[in-house]
Each structure stands twice: as structure tokens, then as C-alpha cells.
């Protein structure tokens, strides 16, 4: 893996964790919004050519070395899925979102879960930024050695 590969992986991670943080922020902002369904961010791996993945593929007989790239790993933001848990039913017959029986469903957002997930996303973002800064420092030192 080269310096540009690590920059590429880290920049993808910055985008992914930034999107994760946005999702958790929207969830927290909609705690009191009736009928709001909590969103869960999905992260996908890029070209996982790790030894474990290759070994697992060999065990199931699915080995194809023709399209392996030198880039090892990385993550991308894959969108969101809705949390399947239901919010509490509240009786408010005059509410515009009420069903035919006069009930609305409160948001299913648990603020503690989303705050904790947002903190994890922030730490992952900071770690990816640190990798970019370290890689930049390594490239600078390499150019100084070459002078």
C-alpha cells in the first residue's frame, strides 16, 4: 500500500463518518417529531482483500484473483435503514397526524443511543483525519530525504 492509497482510504472514511454524524444529528433533532422513524447509517467495505477474506473465500470455493486490487480495505457510506422498533402510541385526537382512532406514534429515537453513536462517529472521523496528517508528514519527510 502506498501513500496515495492511505490518503484515498482516509478521505473515504472522512466522508463516511461525516455522513454518519449527519444521520445521528438528524435523529437527535427529531426526538419530538411525531411519526419520525430513527435512521441507522450503513457503512460498506471497499475491496476487502484481507487475508481472512481470501481464506474464507477459499474455504467456500469462491476464489478469483483476477480482479484483486492493491488497495486494501476502506469504508464508504451506504445510506440508511429505518429502525424497526415502534415509537409509543399517544392519544391525541385533534392532531393532524393522528390515525382514525386518534393516536399518533411518537418518535422511536433514543437520545442516549444516538449521542453515543455520534461520539463514536466523531472519534472515527478524528482518527481518519489523524491518518491523513501522519501520511502528509511522512510524505514531507520523504521529500526532504530525497533532496
N, C-alpha and C positions, 0 to 999 in steps of 0.2 A: 504494500500500500504506500502510495506516495503522498507528498504534502498536499497536492491538489485534491486527492481522494478524501483526506481527512477534513479539508475545508468544505468539500461538497457534502459529506455526511453531516458535518456540524451545521451547515447552513440549512439543510433539510430538517434537521432536528429543531433548529430555532423556529422555523415556520410551523412545524407540527406542534410544538409546545406552546407557541403563541396562540395558535388556534384552540388548543385545549383550554388555555386560560380564558379565552373569549367565551367559550361554551359555559364554563363554570361561572363566569361573571354574569352571563345572561340568566343562568339558573337562579343565582342568588338574587338578582334584581327582580325576578318573577315569583318570589316566595308567596306573595299575597295575591297573585293573579289567579282568579278562578279558572278552572279547567286547563291550567297550564300543566303540561307534561314535561317532566325533567328530561333533559337530553344528556346522553352519555357519549363522550368523544371516543372515536375508534382510531387506533394507530395501527398502521400496517408496516411490515418489514420490507426492505428493499434488498433483493438479491442476497438472501441469506445462504451463502455458500460456506457456512462454518463447517468444521469437522463433524460436529454432531448431526447436522442436517444431511450431509453427504452420507454419513454412516447409516442414518435412518432410511434414507432413500435406497441405499444398497441392500438393506435388510428386506425391504418390500419389493425389490427388483426393479426399481424405478431410477435407473442411473443414466444420465445424459450429460456427458462432459463437453458436448459440442457448443453449448451456449453459456458456459460459465464465464463470468467476467471477473477481472481482477479486483473489482470493487467489492469489499466485504461488508455487508450489513448496511445499516441506516434505517431511518424511520420516516414515514410520511403520514400526514393526517388523512384519514379515510372517511371523514364525515361524522355523523352522529346516529345513534339509535335511541329510541324512546325507552325510558324506564317503564317496565311493565307493571310496577306497583301502582295501585289506585290511591288517589287522594281521598280524604274524608268527605262524606256527603253531608252537606249543610242545608237545612231547610230555610229557604229564602224565596217565598213565592212571588214577590214583586221584582226580583232580579231579572235583567234582560237575558242572562244566560241560563236561567232555570229551565229544567225539563218540564214535562207535562204534569208531574207530581209536585212541582215547586222546589225541587232540590238542585243545588249546584254542587259541583265537585271542587274541593279546594286543591291547590297545587300539591303535587307529591314531592316537592323539593325538601330535602332535609338539609338545613343550612350547615350543620357540622360536617356532613359528608362532602358537600361542595367546597366548603372552606378548606378542608384538609386536602382534597384533590387539587384545588387551586394552588395550595402551598407546594404540593409535590410537582405540579407543572412549572411553577416558578423556579424551584430548585433545579429541575431538569433543564430549563431554559438557561439558567446561570451556569450550569455545568457545560452546556454546549458552547456558550459564549467564552468560557474559560479555555476550552479546547481550541477555539479559533485564535484566541490571544496567544496561547502557547505555541500553536503552529506558526503563527506570524512571527513570533520571537525566534523560533528555530530557523525559519527561512531567512530572517535578517542575519542571524549568526552565520548561517551557511554562506551567504553572500560576502560577509566580512572575511571569512576564512579564505574564500576564493580570490581575494584581492592580492 
